Amino acid sequence: MTVTMQDPKTDETVLIPKRLAKARPLLDPSIVRRALKDSLLKLNPVTLAKNPVIFVVEIGAAVTSVLLVRDAIRGESGLGFPFQIALWLWFTVLFANFAEAMAEARGKAQADSLRKTRTDSMARRVLSGGRTELVPASRLRAGDLVECQAGEIIPGDGDVVDGIATVDESVITGESAPVIRESGGDRSAVTGGTKVLSDHITVRITSNPGETFLDRMIALVEGAERQKTPNEIALNILISGLTLIFLLAVVTLQPFAVYSVAAAGAGHVPTVAVLIALLVCLIPTTIGGLLSAIGIAGMDRVMQHNVLAMSGRAVEASGDVNTLLLDKTGTITLGNRQAVELIPVEGVTEMEMANAAQLSSLADETPEGRSVVVLVKEKYGLRSREIAEQHARFVPFSAYTRMSGVDIDGRRLRKGATEAIANFVQQEGGSVPASFLEVSDRIARAGGTPLAVADGPRLLGVIHLKDIVKGGMRQRIAQLRAMGIRSVMITGDNPLTAAAIASEAGVDDFLAQATPKDKLEFIKREQGEGRLVAMTGDGTNDAPALAQADVGLAMNTGTTAAKEAGNMVDLDSNPTKLIEVVAIGKQLLITRGALTTFSIANDVAKYFAIIPAMFAATYPALDRLNIMRLHSPQSAVLAAVIFNALIIIALVPLALRGVKYQPRDAAGLLRRNLLVYGVGGLLAPFPGIWVLDRLLAVLKLA
């Protein structure tokens, strides 16, 4: 899907992507073509040297090819076998390159889509004296002031310093609903390329050309320069060490075979091509070929959720998170308090109070006021009524009076804060009953907010407002607990209110009356005890904590300071997205661990499958271990090399899509990995090599 944007310079309508990383088919033809081309380019030894395992395979393929050409020039016969070995070794390298190229091509395709959205729009730069000049956006520098009116494209990243406007950010977020941007507060940041829909704002540019948020998105989505994470580096060192060990082992086989053949007077010394094939089959080529693709695909999955990760390190760290800080408002709760109950005082019927509560709330445009109207309509069936003919005088809600109301038919109906309504009743000559104070205190102790309703000197009752915990939040918190993650709710509310919401949501702990300093100290304390911490934030006051957290997810609607401090930006500005990010990070780690387990188990199986067949002629006792009864030493070696190449390409979809993650404890995940991928990796080579061996024998290729 696409949305349209008007280019103010050319007045042309430009189609732009619906989301930053729209999910593409796994084998999109355009991506496959690009990956095939890049696979050939990656044969460059300088490029391939970054992957030690596949670099060793390339060297082996090159040596086998050179020896094959030498033997062909000499006119030697029987070159079909070494030719097939060389061919499949090159295929192994190409398939490994293809896995990485596929992951990169998906990111580059997304970057191309984003690049098409970038236009050099014109900007109205503010000069001294209030004058303006029209300049290309590419000439703007950090600190410049620009004016943006309805229908114009915001020329660069910045902060609103004057005015308020609705802005279409679909070019970045993919969401069609406009957002409010205004000077001051946490809703002042704007992004270059977005469109002003109404009103007028003045923006202070905060980025230079080539440094905008969109430019950074493109560079990060490309993924080609993705830095390896610490875990990935450690795994690279491990598989490089295994490669070196097997290299030394295979090299020593040659002199041992020469000695054994000379001593026994029988048998054959393995050729260089056979020894290279054996080496390639024994080193961890599977995980070596898929390791980079797994990491790049992990970032791609995060971007499919409209989250921009500043590095692969951030995605990986999210999978190791121990403590998750969740802001109460907008994350755990819906964000606005809602009316849930009407409690009349003694002598007042519910219907009488409901009627007064609705009438006195009609002039209250706050979310709380609207929720009272909705509650009365749904619970008591009181719909909108014609009151204009009754010469009603509405009293809009004011932060100064803390009440709203209506004067109608000689009655003065008011609704508002309990203290304000109590004062109003007393001024009207009435009194405040003791039961009213008791109900108000009970609601406050339970974490709610009491509002009062009065009809002149009569106090009618109390409206119970409460923060509504989002549906399914308790289940999601339980999922986090199953992952071994401790959830902590952060709120500025008093401890009583915080405790009530925390209990309803099911979080493990809460931090009440939290200041920016409190958040920062809490994160440092958790990290000091060896835990990894993740948190969300959108305000400048969240920036220190976002920078300190191991995973800091900033909201795109937040301030520039928050987005700069975090290592991830949620383009949808949905605080609960952090839960999905943690799951994706865990999926990345599980996928890497599963395929590493599968690769090493594969190597063990290939060792027992082909060594006996290869050396049975030299060491007859080994023939007893040839349990698959492979046709010949040549067919055994060739079948193992072919299987080794094909298994990489067969696992590419799994590496790109990721192993399905199910919230459970670490011990359970380890058992599943060992059972499915350990045992599976151990068993898979036996039937695979046996079938290939029989096909080669039938086709007389070995």
HELIX and SHEET records of a PDB file:
HELIX    1   1 PRO A   29  LEU A   41  1                                  13    
HELIX    2   2 PRO A   45  LEU A   48  1                                   4    
HELIX    3   3 PRO A   52  ARG A   74  1                                  23    
HELIX    4   4 GLY A   80  LYS A  116  1                                  37    
HELIX    5   5 SER A  128  GLY A  130  5                                   3    
HELIX    6   6 ALA A  137  ARG A  139  5                                   3    
HELIX    7   7 SER A  170  THR A  173  1                                   4    
HELIX    8   8 PHE A  213  GLU A  222  1                                  10    
HELIX    9   9 PRO A  230  ALA A  264  1                                  35    
HELIX   10  10 VAL A  272  LEU A  282  1                                  11    
HELIX   11  11 THR A  285  GLN A  304  1                                  20    
HELIX   12  12 GLY A  312  GLY A  319  1                                   8    
HELIX   13  13 GLU A  350  SER A  361  1                                  12    
HELIX   14  14 PRO A  367  TYR A  380  1                                  14    
HELIX   15  15 ALA A  388  GLN A  390  5                                   3    
HELIX   16  16 THR A  418  GLN A  427  1                                  10    
HELIX   17  17 ALA A  434  ARG A  445  1                                  12    
HELIX   18  18 MET A  473  ALA A  482  1                                  10    
HELIX   19  19 PRO A  495  ALA A  505  1                                  11    
HELIX   20  20 PRO A  516  GLY A  528  1                                  13    
HELIX   21  21 THR A  540  ASP A  542  5                                   3    
HELIX   22  22 ALA A  543  GLN A  548  1                                   6    
HELIX   23  23 THR A  560  ALA A  565  1                                   6    
HELIX   24  24 LYS A  577  PHE A  615  1                                  39    
HELIX   25  25 PRO A  620  LEU A  625  5                                   6    
HELIX   26  26 PRO A  633  ARG A  657  1                                  25    
HELIX   27  27 ALA A  666  ASN A  673  1                                   8    
HELIX   28  28 LEU A  674  GLY A  678  3                                   5    
HELIX   29  29 VAL A  679  LEU A  683  1                                   5    
HELIX   30  30 PRO A  685  VAL A  698  1                                  14    
SHEET    1   A 2 THR A   2  GLN A   6  0                                        
SHEET    2   A 2 THR A  13  PRO A  17 -1                                        
SHEET    1   B 6 THR A 132  PRO A 136  0                                        
SHEET    2   B 6 MET A 122  VAL A 126 -1                                        
SHEET    3   B 6 LEU A 145  GLN A 149 -1                                        
SHEET    4   B 6 HIS A 200  ILE A 205 -1                                        
SHEET    5   B 6 GLY A 158  ASP A 168 -1                                        
SHEET    6   B 6 VAL A 179  GLU A 182 -1                                        
SHEET    1   C 6 THR A 132  PRO A 136  0                                        
SHEET    2   C 6 MET A 122  VAL A 126 -1                                        
SHEET    3   C 6 LEU A 145  GLN A 149 -1                                        
SHEET    4   C 6 HIS A 200  ILE A 205 -1                                        
SHEET    5   C 6 GLY A 158  ASP A 168 -1                                        
SHEET    6   C 6 ALA A 189  VAL A 190 -1                                        
SHEET    1   D 6 THR A 132  PRO A 136  0                                        
SHEET    2   D 6 MET A 122  VAL A 126 -1                                        
SHEET    3   D 6 LEU A 145  GLN A 149 -1                                        
SHEET    4   D 6 HIS A 200  ILE A 205 -1                                        
SHEET    5   D 6 GLY A 158  ASP A 168 -1                                        
SHEET    6   D 6 LYS A 195  VAL A 196 -1                                        
SHEET    1   E 7 VAL A 307  ALA A 309  0                                        
SHEET    2   E 7 MET A 568  ASP A 570 -1                                        
SHEET    3   E 7 VAL A 551  MET A 555  1                                        
SHEET    4   E 7 VAL A 533  GLY A 537  1                                        
SHEET    5   E 7 THR A 323  ASP A 327  1                                        
SHEET    6   E 7 ARG A 486  ILE A 490  1                                        
SHEET    7   E 7 ASP A 509  LEU A 511  1                                        
SHEET    1   F 6 THR A 333  PRO A 344  0                                        
SHEET    2   F 6 ARG A 458  VAL A 469 -1                                        
SHEET    3   F 6 THR A 449  ASP A 455 -1                                        
SHEET    4   F 6 ARG A 411  ALA A 417 -1                                        
SHEET    5   F 6 MET A 403  ILE A 408 -1                                        
SHEET    6   F 6 ARG A 393  SER A 398 -1                                        
END                                                                             
